[in-house]
Amino acid sequence: MCGSVSVSATTRSGRLSPVEGTLYRALIRPLLYLLPAETAHHFAFACLRLIAALPGVRHLMRRWFHPDEGALRVRAMGLDFPNPIGLAAGFDKDAVGYEALGALGFGFVEVGTLTGQPQPGNPKPRLFRLPKDRALVNRMGFNNRGSANAVPRLRGPRATIVGVNIGKTKIVPEEDAIGDYVASAKRIGPHADYLVVNVSSPNTPGLRNLQATEKLRPLLGAVREALNEVSPERRVPLLVKIAPDLADEDVDSVADLALELGLDGIVATNTTVGRDGLASSADDVEHCGTGGLSGPPIRERSIEVLRRLRARLGDQLVLISVGGIETPEQVWDRIQAGATLVQIYTAFIYEGPMLPTRLARGVAELARARA
Ligand SMILES: Cc1cc2nc3c(=O)[nH]c(=O)nc-3n(C[C@H](O)[C@H](O)[C@H](O)COP(=O)(O)O)c2cc1C
């Protein structure tokens, strides 16, 4: 089922004061810009985890940043999301800080991509800013400690809904990909609120070939079977994440396959290998080199894919829409276009830690105004 956003009478209205966002943009962001993009990411994430680890602070953060608890609830995949705005995969690859991120106001956090074996990812630098486009280019290459390493951090009760995104280890040949995904699914499935099979990152050679129906069918079938085997008492929801670069007919084929295999949903979309329509100079773009482009430049295609999927699927399956979302209005538009939930990544980097709660409050306001 798709789920829907409902607004309760208890909604506390209002956007945050502009000061809160301005503080980040005027003071913190320029300081972070002095660092290489990946170092800035690690530094900011470490600070957040440190602050949230202080006694009582996470609880206070949750109270402050989740003021609209109950207002924007979405029931989907058997889960109760406090709001429909999640953090996309790639930010917390090793599931080390999802509770701190959840306390910031995200309705859910997708951790990963985790691979069957630990791997260092591509050589640095591998993450680049294109500020004129409010975009990023990354060729991280699934740097992560491996799915087995994350299991202890995902065991036990938690306050944040956590999806786990899995991918293929780089050194595993394409013909052995299924075994790699299945190994991760078996380890991590019992601890995931939902599992995403990622076949759409541009930075693992050959990965996106797995989006072709003849390869995707056995892969998703095997992962579904593995989840049923390791978690017979709780059906772990299974989704697939697709690229914005798929041709329209291929988007339709994935939708049909998802229905055929009884998947729970589709995450659309990942980053693009395209570089069309950028405001940044050719030199700036060239300096980034290869990798996936994210942020506003992929917004239009991401919405197109969402609309296409919803038209194909009718009311069936959960759609998590991701790509270029920056404002409450854009969240609202995605929901109107058929998204069950949305995710953000790049805007969180540009706008800072207040963004999730600002989006949630803004959407609550829009929902009320249109009720
Ligand atoms: C630095 C970076 C790393 C990412 N790593 C992953 C990843 O490991 N797995 C994945 O499925 N998507 C990954 N993504 C893609 C995002 O989850 C998201 O699909 C994409 O960035 C589009 O959303 P956005 O425009 O809000 O950033 C990454 C994106 C960025 C910018």
The ligand as a MOL file (V3000), in Angstrom:
LIG
                    3D

  0  0  0     0  0            999 V3000
M  V30 BEGIN CTAB
M  V30 COUNTS 31 33 0 0 0
M  V30 BEGIN ATOM
M  V30 1 C 28.2160 11.7030 -1.6790 0
M  V30 2 C 27.0700 10.8180 -2.0710 0
M  V30 3 C 27.1490 9.4590 -1.8040 0
M  V30 4 C 26.0840 8.6260 -2.1640 0
M  V30 5 N 26.1740 7.2970 -1.8740 0
M  V30 6 C 25.1290 6.4930 -2.1630 0
M  V30 7 C 25.1580 5.1220 -1.8100 0
M  V30 8 O 26.1040 4.6320 -1.2060 0
M  V30 9 N 24.0970 4.3610 -2.1570 0
M  V30 10 C 22.9910 4.8640 -2.8010 0
M  V30 11 O 22.0400 4.1300 -3.0710 0
M  V30 12 N 22.9440 6.1710 -3.1410 0
M  V30 13 C 23.9630 6.9770 -2.8340 0
M  V30 14 N 23.8950 8.3030 -3.1660 0
M  V30 15 C 22.7200 8.8230 -3.8930 0
M  V30 16 C 21.6720 9.4240 -2.9620 0
M  V30 17 O 21.1690 8.4620 -2.0720 0
M  V30 18 C 20.5020 10.0320 -3.7650 0
M  V30 19 O 19.8510 8.9880 -4.4640 0
M  V30 20 C 20.9760 11.0820 -4.7680 0
M  V30 21 O 21.9980 11.8710 -4.2320 0
M  V30 22 C 19.8360 12.0020 -5.2070 0
M  V30 23 O 19.3130 12.7440 -4.1270 0
M  V30 24 P 19.7420 14.2850 -3.8190 0
M  V30 25 O 19.6070 15.0400 -5.1030 0
M  V30 26 O 18.8050 14.7230 -2.7530 0
M  V30 27 O 21.1520 14.2300 -3.3620 0
M  V30 28 C 24.9470 9.1600 -2.8170 0
M  V30 29 C 24.8860 10.5350 -3.0770 0
M  V30 30 C 25.9190 11.3680 -2.7040 0
M  V30 31 C 25.8090 12.8380 -2.9970 0
M  V30 END ATOM
M  V30 BEGIN BOND
M  V30 1 1 1 2
M  V30 2 1 2 3
M  V30 3 2 2 30
M  V30 4 2 3 4
M  V30 5 1 4 5
M  V30 6 1 4 28
M  V30 7 2 5 6
M  V30 8 1 6 7
M  V30 9 1 6 13
M  V30 10 2 7 8
M  V30 11 1 7 9
M  V30 12 1 9 10
M  V30 13 2 10 11
M  V30 14 1 10 12
M  V30 15 2 12 13
M  V30 16 1 13 14
M  V30 17 1 14 15
M  V30 18 1 14 28
M  V30 19 1 15 16
M  V30 20 1 16 17
M  V30 21 1 16 18
M  V30 22 1 18 19
M  V30 23 1 18 20
M  V30 24 1 20 21
M  V30 25 1 20 22
M  V30 26 1 22 23
M  V30 27 1 23 24
M  V30 28 2 24 25
M  V30 29 1 24 26
M  V30 30 1 24 27
M  V30 31 2 28 29
M  V30 32 1 29 30
M  V30 33 1 30 31
M  V30 END BOND
M  V30 END CTAB
M  END
